[in-house]
Structures are given as structure tokens and as C-alpha cells.
Amino acid sequence: MTLRILHFADAHIDMANHGRHDPDTGLPVRVLDFLKSLDIIIDTAISEKVDLVIFAGDAYKDRTPSPTFQREWGRRIMSLSKAGIPTLLLIGNHDISPALGRAHAIQEFDTLEVPNIRVLAKPCFLSSEQLGLPLQVIALPWVSRSEFLAAWDLSGEAALDVYTNMEERLANRVNAWLAQADPTLPIILTAHASVQGAKYGAERTVMLGSDLVLSGSLVKDPRLDYVALGHIHKAQNLNEGFHPPVIYSGSIERVDFGEAQDDKFFVIAEVERGSTRVDWRKLDQIRSFIDCAVELTSQENIISILESALPAKKKIKDAFVRLTITYPREWESLIDDQAIRAYAAEAFEFHIIRRPQLESRIRLPADQAVSSLAPLELLDIYWKAGHFKSDELDALNKLAAEILTNTTDTSPE
């Protein structure tokens, strides 16, 4: 039997750190961007009648979201409940309070015992009887260091030892659950965690030792049939071409310029025992992030140069745009912010990053000293360090030669 599982993660719907509000809803426009993606995901789950939805953590970016954002998240999750679709909600690091005993950000679904919605706040094994499906799930929500220390009375250990201990204990628990699982039914592992070898948007690779990181061998265990991950925003399959698929579905919207080049997805996995097909569903309506950079090497036509470093105005429209300008510090007054902002006026947000450069000291080759060079040779090095144009260099050297010649001719004998 094939089960269709919809997997998504890292919704972060309360990204309200940009000031523009929608006049109709009163919500920040940026929040509406995330809610549009969430609506597509929820509508797909309902229209395609998937067997199970797995949300792999981080509903919000704030551990204490405002009631308005909780209302918007709740409306959409309740749609899944009313449609009778079993839904698993993992707790992510942005959902959990760092203080022991405090409620997490999606506690209400657990407290109110919402039908078909199960909140997973602690590592657990769910049998087919518990799920009401011919399927088994191992869940690893975010495990905080403080919670682990309290649970295992390990407060005296160094941070690195604690993370190593956490990794070992979680791996042992997962292996024990795999050993007791029904081998005839598919098994899914879902986790909100880093996995060794995964890549962030800026191509930074996760390494063991600096945080709780699951080993590659744990998530690639062939006894598993699908691994649904959250926490890292870059969509990727860590076991490409092999079984099981180990999938970070990624965030549902671009969060910052570190994700400027990343496409965004959710996943529908068709899971069978020993065989799984992954269908990446691209979210096409997400807002663009455009990151541009230019280094000024001439004082002429600076505004034209800066405008040419940006894309056409129609591409800038409604996008986040950042322009980083590198230039000699003495050219500071030549850069007209107003003119550039006028060009990018239709951007959703436009940021100019100035990077003035101090001229480094002029250094001679190691085998040369000032005393070994003629005055014109020293002047030539100085002119070049000042980024003068070739025609200016010729004129300056010619003038310097004339001055030095006249000085030599009129000097007393």
C-alpha cells in the first residue's frame, strides 16, 4: 500500500520585521507572503487528500508569537483537522521556550486536544494503532540543551560533552525503536535538527561538535522509508539516489539575503515499505531577494555605473533589493543615495551598503629601497597607487619630469 505524505517545515509566519501593512487585513505585508505559501500547502493537502501531513517544526520565528499570528496559524491547521487529515506538528527551536516548564508556541493544539492534530514535543515512537494508518513514525522534535541537562542530571558537563551525549542517547533510542518496529510497515523518521553534511543557503556545511547534530548514518538507516527534516532552510536530499530519501523541505519563504538564490518547496512523498518517491512542489509566488555588488574604479558616471549594477526596473518591482558599493573612502561625497533610491523606488525594500576602503600604505618590492629608485620612478608608483587613469599618468609624469629638469638646470654649481 502506498501512503501519500505531505511534508513541510520552517513556516516562520510571524516575519513582521518589515513595516508595510496591508490596508485590508491590517497584517504586515511580509506576514502575508508567508501565509500565501502556507495556504498553498494546506490547500494542496486537502485537495489531493493526502494520508498524513508532517510539519517538521518552527511555526514562528518568535517563541512568544502575538495572538494575531497564532490566530492565522490556527485557522490553517484547523482546516486540516476539519478535513480529517492526520497532522503531526513537531516543536522546533523557535517554538520552544528556553525556560523549563514554559508552554511552547503551539501548545494550544495539545491542550485543546484538537481532532486529527498531534503535537510532538518530546522524542517518541508512534505505532500504526496510534496513527490510525499502516505506518510508523519516529519523531525527534527540537531537544534543548537545558532540558536535556535537567532530564539526565548532567549540569556539570562541558558543552561539547553534552552534545556528544545527546547525540549518543538519541541514536540509541532511535535504534531501539527501529528494532521494535513492525518490519512489514513503512517507517518514517521526522526531526527538527541539524544533520551532518547538510548545507545552509550560503553553502556552509553542518559539522559535528558545535551543536546537537544527528549523524548521517542514523538518518540514512535502510530500515527507514522516509526522513522528514526541518530546521535548515535550504531544500535538499541528503541521500540522493539511495533509500531512504533524507529530505529537508526547506523554509516556505525566503527569510533573508542568505536565501536569495534558493527556490522554496514543500514535498509530497509516496511511501511504501522499501520504496519511496519524492515529488518536490515548488512555491512559485514567493518574493524575490536581489543581491547586487559593485566596485567603483572611476570617479566618472558613478550614478550610471550604480544603476547598471542593478537589474531592470521591472525585476526590481516588489523585490527585496540590496546594493553593496565598494569604493575609495575619498569618493564618499560622489555617491548620491537619492538618485539610486529613485531608480529602485518600486522595490519592496531597498538597502544600500557602503563599504569605503582605506588606501593601504604603498609598499616597495622586498629587493628595493627608496634610495635605489629615481624620483620619477617613485612618483610613478605613487600615481598608480592613487588609481589615476593612464592619460593622467602620462600628463603627471611629463609635468614632473619638466619640473625636475628645470630644478636640476637652475641648481647652483
C-alpha angles and dihedrals in degrees: 000000000000120000121200112219124188111208127189137150148177099043095166090182095173096069091139098147092115116080107222115105131199109245094214100050101021088227123129109267089232091057089052088057090060093042091054090057091045091051091054090052095047093044090051092051091052099040093046093042096226118195096231140006119212118193106191098204147281107083089171140020091225122065089215105043119187118258089249093062092042088054092053093047091045094052092057097044090048088057088062091048093051091048089057094240114149107235130191117202115195121202112241131198091263091052099052126080116234089221115087115245095020119128118254123237097263097039094124094075090056095042094049093041092228110204115257092004119107122184114208110204099154134040109275148156118234117201126209089257091056092047097041088226135097088255141093126214132199109198127198110179119185111302112206119214092232093052091049092049091051094046095050100030093237099138094131096059125104117252095252091050091049093053091047090050091049092051092050095047093047091047091050091049093049091049090050091052091048090052092054096042122109104261092208095062128069117260124211125193115202122184142166099215147096118272124206111260097020117134130227122216093270090052092254107152123223112245131191120255108040098074141353103304125175115225120246092237092058096056094038094056106140090223087072121082101195135006116206111195136185136179101068113081098209112092110232147143110231092194101043113181094010139084127288106035107229103205135189101188089195130217118316094234136022107271101190144343090285085074096044093118097038123105115216128231150165122209137231110197122194101210129197130160104280095359134069133173119204121210112192110208110202119216102222102178097066121126119261124243111203117193117189133175134189135179116210115222099164136047092218124095093357094162092051091049092051093047091050089054088063125072123251116295093250090060092047093054112114093353133121104248130189125184118191114198122196116191144142110284093237089065092062095111092051094067111090108201093186094059092050093046090051089056091051096039094125095055116113087232130355125197128186116202113196118204109182113190125216112223109248120231115276109253127195123218113275093250094054135074130193090249091057094059129078118237093254091052091052091048091050090056090049094050092050091050087056092058094239117171120254094253090049090050091054092050093046094047091047091050092046091050091052092049093048092047092051091047091052093047095051097042115117117259 
